[in-house]
Amino acid sequence: MAKILYFARLGEQLNASSEELILDDINTVRHLVEHLQDRGEPWSSEFESGRVLVAVNQEMSDFDSVIKESDEIAFFPPVTGG
């Protein structure tokens, strides 16, 4: 099972900080995001393009990154500051 983490505002909006998920035929971050969006609201709007960043096994990644069952995938909103 892959461990999925949701940080900051994203976790608050989804009412979840983490979950474990069997990936089956999900093999990229993009496929995982599509799977999560299929849950409906608020998942679909929170995972719209550009609204989240992703790290796979604690390394910044992109939506084309390959993932596997033993991975930790973390999603978080973009950070702003000054």
Backbone bond lengths (Angstrom), bond angles and torsions (degrees), N, CA, C in turn:
res aa  C-N    CA-C-N  psi(-1)  N-CA   C-N-CA  omega(-1)  CA-C   N-CA-C  phi
1 M - - - 1.442 - - 1.516 110.33 -
2 A 1.309 115.69 140.10 1.459 121.21 175.64 1.525 108.23 -87.41
3 K 1.308 116.15 145.58 1.461 121.08 176.14 1.521 107.54 -98.93
4 I 1.328 116.53 125.30 1.448 122.77 -179.02 1.524 107.95 -111.43
5 L 1.336 116.90 127.72 1.454 122.17 -178.89 1.525 109.61 -116.50
6 Y 1.331 116.16 142.12 1.461 122.57 178.43 1.526 107.80 -124.62
7 F 1.325 116.81 119.98 1.457 120.99 -174.41 1.524 113.25 -109.39
8 A 1.324 114.18 156.61 1.460 124.77 172.40 1.531 111.48 55.77
9 R 1.320 116.24 -138.59 1.464 122.55 -176.85 1.522 111.47 -55.65
10 L 1.322 116.45 -34.86 1.464 120.27 -178.86 1.532 110.67 -60.23
11 G 1.321 116.39 -47.79 1.464 120.16 178.08 1.518 112.55 -61.41
12 E 1.336 116.07 -37.20 1.455 120.40 178.32 1.525 111.16 -66.16
13 Q 1.321 117.20 -44.96 1.464 121.13 -179.01 1.527 112.04 -65.49
14 L 1.333 116.32 -35.29 1.463 120.84 -178.15 1.518 112.34 -88.14
15 N 1.336 115.85 -8.51 1.458 121.70 -177.65 1.527 111.06 57.15
16 A 1.336 115.03 39.80 1.468 121.10 179.56 1.526 108.58 -155.48
17 S 1.312 116.74 136.04 1.461 119.36 175.95 1.528 111.24 -101.00
18 S 1.333 116.24 -21.33 1.461 119.51 178.97 1.523 109.85 -166.04
19 E 1.313 114.17 165.34 1.461 121.56 173.23 1.519 108.22 -161.99
20 E 1.309 116.36 160.69 1.446 121.60 172.41 1.514 107.52 -109.54
21 L 1.327 115.73 138.91 1.452 119.79 -172.39 1.531 109.60 -140.05
22 I 1.314 116.10 132.31 1.461 121.15 172.09 1.520 106.81 -78.46
23 L 1.315 116.76 123.70 1.454 120.46 -173.13 1.522 113.99 -80.15
24 D 1.324 118.78 -23.32 1.466 121.87 -177.86 1.532 110.33 46.96
25 D 1.328 117.94 -112.36 1.470 120.53 -177.45 1.526 112.83 -95.25
26 I 1.315 117.66 12.70 1.466 121.83 176.00 1.522 107.37 -82.28
27 N 1.337 117.34 117.18 1.465 118.91 -176.18 1.520 114.85 -127.33
28 T 1.332 117.88 1.37 1.471 120.75 173.33 1.527 108.30 -136.16
29 V 1.320 115.19 162.18 1.462 119.85 176.22 1.522 109.39 -59.53
30 R 1.309 118.36 -39.74 1.468 121.91 179.92 1.540 111.08 -58.47
31 H 1.334 116.35 -43.86 1.470 119.75 177.94 1.527 110.79 -64.12
32 L 1.332 116.62 -38.04 1.458 120.43 178.01 1.524 110.26 -64.24
33 V 1.315 117.11 -44.95 1.460 120.85 179.29 1.526 110.31 -60.83
34 E 1.318 117.71 -43.45 1.470 120.84 177.63 1.529 110.69 -60.36
35 H 1.323 116.28 -41.06 1.465 121.03 177.74 1.528 110.53 -61.74
36 L 1.323 116.73 -44.41 1.465 120.70 180.00 1.529 111.09 -66.45
37 Q 1.325 117.15 -39.65 1.466 120.41 179.06 1.528 111.67 -64.76
38 D 1.307 117.15 -28.99 1.467 120.82 178.60 1.534 112.50 -64.26
39 R 1.324 116.78 -12.65 1.464 120.64 177.48 1.531 111.48 -71.90
40 G 1.313 117.69 -12.65 1.464 120.81 -177.89 1.518 111.21 91.87
41 E 1.323 115.56 -161.70 1.471 120.32 -179.00 1.520 111.05 -76.64
42 P 1.324 118.94 146.20 1.457 128.17 0.67 1.524 114.14 -84.91
43 W 1.333 116.63 0.85 1.459 121.25 -175.93 1.527 112.49 -57.39
44 S 1.325 116.95 -46.13 1.467 119.73 -174.77 1.518 111.71 -63.11
45 S 1.318 118.71 -43.21 1.460 119.42 -179.05 1.527 112.14 -76.04
46 E 1.315 117.66 -34.64 1.474 119.80 -179.22 1.529 112.37 -67.28
47 F 1.323 116.78 -26.74 1.456 119.46 -178.99 1.527 113.04 -102.62
48 E 1.334 117.21 19.24 1.461 119.87 174.56 1.518 109.33 -60.58
49 S 1.297 115.91 153.83 1.460 122.46 -178.01 1.531 111.54 -51.64
50 G 1.321 115.40 130.37 1.453 121.54 176.72 1.509 115.57 84.61
51 R 1.317 117.76 -5.43 1.466 120.16 -177.90 1.513 113.55 -90.01
52 V 1.346 118.28 -13.48 1.462 120.64 179.89 1.522 110.87 -136.93
53 L 1.317 113.97 152.24 1.459 122.28 170.54 1.515 106.74 -108.64
54 V 1.330 116.06 161.89 1.464 119.13 -177.23 1.525 110.11 -137.64
55 A 1.324 114.83 145.25 1.463 122.29 171.71 1.526 106.89 -128.45
56 V 1.319 115.93 136.49 1.458 121.71 175.94 1.522 106.88 -113.76
57 N 1.311 115.37 121.95 1.468 121.46 -177.31 1.524 111.30 52.50
58 Q 1.330 115.23 43.77 1.461 124.94 174.85 1.526 113.52 66.92
59 E 1.325 117.30 23.06 1.460 122.16 173.86 1.514 108.92 -123.92
60 M 1.330 116.11 130.46 1.457 119.69 179.14 1.522 109.07 -53.79
61 S 1.328 115.54 136.71 1.456 121.69 -175.44 1.522 108.89 -138.74
62 D 1.317 115.38 -179.23 1.455 119.71 174.72 1.524 108.93 -126.65
63 F 1.309 116.34 177.69 1.458 120.21 -174.28 1.528 113.27 -69.93
64 D 1.319 118.12 -12.52 1.462 121.01 177.33 1.526 112.65 -91.36
65 S 1.329 117.22 0.01 1.464 121.31 -179.16 1.523 110.65 -65.71
66 V 1.315 115.30 138.18 1.462 121.99 177.50 1.525 108.42 -77.81
67 I 1.340 116.07 138.06 1.455 121.22 177.87 1.523 109.57 -127.66
68 K 1.345 114.54 157.51 1.462 120.37 178.91 1.525 109.37 -140.40
69 E 1.313 115.79 170.80 1.463 122.73 -173.53 1.526 114.94 -52.82
70 S 1.307 118.76 -34.74 1.462 120.67 -174.75 1.532 113.16 -87.04
71 D 1.327 117.74 3.54 1.467 121.03 -174.83 1.525 112.91 -82.25
72 E 1.329 113.45 157.11 1.457 122.33 169.21 1.525 106.07 -108.66
73 I 1.322 116.45 121.90 1.464 121.71 -178.27 1.520 107.11 -116.45
74 A 1.326 116.66 120.28 1.452 121.68 -178.08 1.513 110.36 -113.54
75 F 1.321 115.91 132.37 1.452 122.34 176.86 1.521 108.87 -114.04
76 F 1.327 116.21 140.21 1.450 120.35 178.13 1.517 109.99 -154.85
77 P 1.330 116.69 154.27 1.459 119.24 -179.67 1.533 110.07 -73.18
78 P 1.331 116.30 154.21 1.473 119.01 174.93 1.523 109.88 -58.49
79 V 1.320 116.00 146.23 1.456 120.34 -179.29 1.523 109.63 -100.47
80 T 1.294 114.78 142.63 1.466 120.01 174.78 1.509 107.73 -125.04
81 G 1.259 115.65 157.22 1.457 118.87 179.56 1.510 109.91 -171.20
82 G 1.287 114.43 -179.89 1.455 117.26 -177.68 1.478 111.80 -147.73
